[in-house]
Amino acid sequence: MHDTVPYQLLADAVLTLHVLTVGFVVGGLVLILVGNLRGWTWVNAMWFRLAHLAAIAFVVAEAWFGVVCPLTSLEMWLRERAHASTYAGSFIEHWLQRILYYQAPGWVFTVTYSLFGLAVVAAWWYFPPRSNRRVDQTDA
C-alpha cells in the first residue's frame, strides 16, 4: 500500500500542472486583452506571447490530430501504478478533475480549441508582441 503513495502524489502533481497550464492558456489571453486595453506593455513581451501562442497551438494540434494530451496520459499512467481510480482519491484529485475534465463529443473540443486558437491569433495580430527590451517608466 505504501509503495503506491508516491505514484498518487505524482499523479496529483501532474493534474495540478495540467490545471495550471489550462489557466495559463485561458488566463493568458485574458491578460493580453485586458492588459492592452489598460496599457500594460509587459503583456506584449515576446517571450510571454510566444509561450502563450505555443501552448494553444499545441492544444489545437492535439485536438485536430486526435492525440491525447501527454499530461493526461502521464497522470492516468501514474494513477494505474497507484492502483487508484481516475475519479476518486485525494482532495486535489477530486476537485481539479471536476474542473478540468468534462464530457462532450470530441468535435466540441476541436471546435472550441480551434476558436480559442483563432482568438489568440487575432490578439497577436491586433495587439502585436514587442521584441524590444526597453521598458517605459510608466510600467515600473
Backbone torsions as a table, in degrees:
resi	resn	phi	psi	omega
1	MET	NA	-42.7	-178.1
2	HIS	-68.9	-25.1	-179.9
3	ASP	-73.4	-11.3	177.3
4	THR	-90.5	-15.6	-176.7
5	VAL	-59.4	-46.6	179.6
6	PRO	-59.3	-37.7	178.4
7	TYR	-64.7	-40.6	178.7
8	GLN	-63.9	-43.5	179.1
9	LEU	-64.7	-41.7	178.3
10	LEU	-66.0	-38.7	177.2
11	ALA	-62.3	-42.6	177.2
12	ASP	-63.6	-38.0	178.5
13	ALA	-65.8	-40.8	178.2
14	VAL	-65.7	-41.4	177.1
15	LEU	-61.6	-42.1	177.9
16	THR	-62.3	-45.0	176.9
17	LEU	-59.4	-40.5	179.7
18	HIS	-62.2	-46.0	178.8
19	VAL	-64.3	-41.0	177.8
20	LEU	-63.0	-37.2	177.7
21	THR	-65.0	-45.2	176.3
22	VAL	-60.4	-41.8	177.7
23	GLY	-60.8	-39.0	178.1
24	PHE	-65.2	-43.5	-178.9
25	VAL	-65.0	-49.5	-177.9
26	VAL	-73.8	-50.9	-178.8
27	GLY	-65.5	-30.8	178.7
28	GLY	-62.0	-42.8	178.5
29	LEU	-65.7	-40.5	177.5
30	VAL	-60.9	-45.5	178.4
31	LEU	-61.1	-40.7	179.9
32	ILE	-63.0	-46.8	-178.4
33	LEU	-68.2	-51.8	-179.2
34	VAL	-64.9	-43.0	-179.0
35	GLY	-60.4	-40.9	178.2
36	ASN	-69.2	-37.4	178.0
37	LEU	-68.1	-27.9	-179.8
38	ARG	-98.2	-0.6	177.0
39	GLY	83.4	21.7	177.6
40	TRP	-82.8	103.8	-176.1
41	THR	-72.0	-23.1	-178.7
42	TRP	-62.3	-24.6	-179.7
43	VAL	-70.9	-10.5	177.4
44	ASN	-103.7	11.2	176.1
45	ALA	-59.9	133.7	-175.6
46	MET	-55.6	-42.5	-178.0
47	TRP	-61.7	-41.0	-179.2
48	PHE	-67.7	-46.0	-177.4
49	ARG	-67.2	-39.8	178.0
50	LEU	-66.4	-42.0	177.9
51	ALA	-62.0	-41.7	-179.7
52	HIS	-66.9	-46.0	179.0
53	LEU	-62.0	-43.0	179.1
54	ALA	-62.9	-40.2	-179.1
55	ALA	-63.5	-47.5	-179.1
56	ILE	-72.3	-33.1	176.8
57	ALA	-61.9	-39.9	178.2
58	PHE	-62.4	-44.6	-179.4
59	VAL	-64.5	-45.4	-179.8
60	VAL	-63.7	-43.2	178.9
61	ALA	-61.8	-42.8	176.7
62	GLU	-57.1	-44.9	-178.0
63	ALA	-64.9	-46.2	-178.2
64	TRP	-67.2	-34.7	-179.0
65	PHE	-93.2	-0.2	177.2
66	GLY	69.2	32.0	-178.3
67	VAL	-95.1	134.4	175.7
68	VAL	-75.3	137.6	-179.9
69	CYS	-55.9	133.0	179.2
70	PRO	-60.0	-31.9	178.0
71	LEU	-67.4	-39.1	176.6
72	THR	-64.2	-45.8	179.7
73	SER	-60.4	-44.6	179.7
74	LEU	-64.2	-44.2	179.6
75	GLU	-60.6	-45.2	-179.4
76	MET	-65.0	-38.0	177.8
77	TRP	-62.5	-44.0	179.2
78	LEU	-65.2	-39.4	179.0
79	ARG	-66.2	-37.0	175.1
80	GLU	-61.0	-43.6	179.5
81	ARG	-65.1	-28.6	179.4
82	ALA	-86.5	-0.7	-177.3
83	HIS	56.8	40.6	-178.0
84	ALA	-113.2	149.4	172.9
85	SER	-74.0	153.5	-179.2
86	THR	-75.9	-12.4	-179.0
87	TYR	-122.4	17.7	176.5
88	ALA	-135.6	160.7	177.8
89	GLY	136.3	-138.5	-173.2
90	SER	-72.1	167.7	177.1
91	PHE	-57.5	-48.0	-179.3
92	ILE	-59.0	-49.2	-179.0
93	GLU	-58.6	-47.6	-176.5
94	HIS	-59.3	-51.0	-174.0
95	TRP	-78.5	-39.7	179.4
96	LEU	-67.4	-35.6	177.5
97	GLN	-67.5	-35.0	177.6
98	ARG	-64.3	-34.3	179.0
99	ILE	-75.2	-42.4	-169.4
100	LEU	-86.9	-40.7	-172.5
101	TYR	-104.6	126.8	178.3
102	TYR	-142.1	162.4	-173.8
103	GLN	-100.6	131.5	173.7
104	ALA	-168.8	159.7	175.7
105	PRO	-60.3	150.3	-177.5
106	GLY	-56.2	-37.1	-178.2
107	TRP	-63.2	-29.2	179.3
108	VAL	-63.1	-43.0	179.5
109	PHE	-67.8	-41.9	179.5
110	THR	-61.0	-45.8	179.0
111	VAL	-64.8	-46.1	-179.0
112	THR	-60.9	-47.9	-179.7
113	TYR	-64.4	-38.8	-179.8
114	SER	-65.7	-44.4	178.3
115	LEU	-63.3	-40.9	177.8
116	PHE	-64.2	-41.3	177.0
117	GLY	-60.6	-40.2	176.5
118	LEU	-64.1	-36.9	176.9
119	ALA	-63.7	-39.0	177.7
120	VAL	-65.2	-43.0	178.3
121	VAL	-64.1	-40.9	177.6
122	ALA	-62.0	-41.3	177.6
123	ALA	-65.0	-37.4	177.7
124	TRP	-61.1	-42.5	-179.1
125	TRP	-72.9	-46.4	-175.7
126	TYR	-72.8	-39.3	177.3
127	PHE	-119.9	80.2	-174.7
128	PRO	-64.5	146.0	177.2
129	PRO	-69.3	160.2	179.0
130	ARG	-113.5	135.4	179.8
131	SER	-101.3	-5.9	-179.6
132	ASN	-76.5	155.4	-176.1
133	ARG	-94.9	-4.5	-177.9
134	ARG	-71.5	134.4	177.4
135	VAL	-116.4	127.3	179.1
136	ASP	-67.4	153.6	178.8
137	GLN	-63.1	-26.5	-178.5
138	THR	-71.0	-17.3	-178.8
139	ASP	-85.3	-18.8	-173.9
140	ALA	-70.5	NA	NA
